[in-house]
């Protein structure tokens, strides 16, 4: 099963859109999903580990797959591989 992590911030205008996208896809496809605020301890570790420069950033199975808002098709493709 895929593991999807969305790295976000509270004041990011695009992060809620990406969060809604992953939540809607999770209803159709089986994958683990969580969001992590970049300013938390866990978030700062992810920022450092993956060299994250902007949010939203989506990590799938320990690889940065999307920076910004992915299209629904690309996101769906990523969780079905």
PyMOL commands that set and color helices and strands:
alter all, ss='L'
color gray80, all
select helices_A, chain A and resi 15-28+41-50+72-80
alter helices_A, ss='H'
color red, helices_A
select strands_A, chain A and resi 2-8+31-37+57-60+63-67
alter strands_A, ss='S'
color yellow, strands_A
deselect
rebuild
show_as cartoon
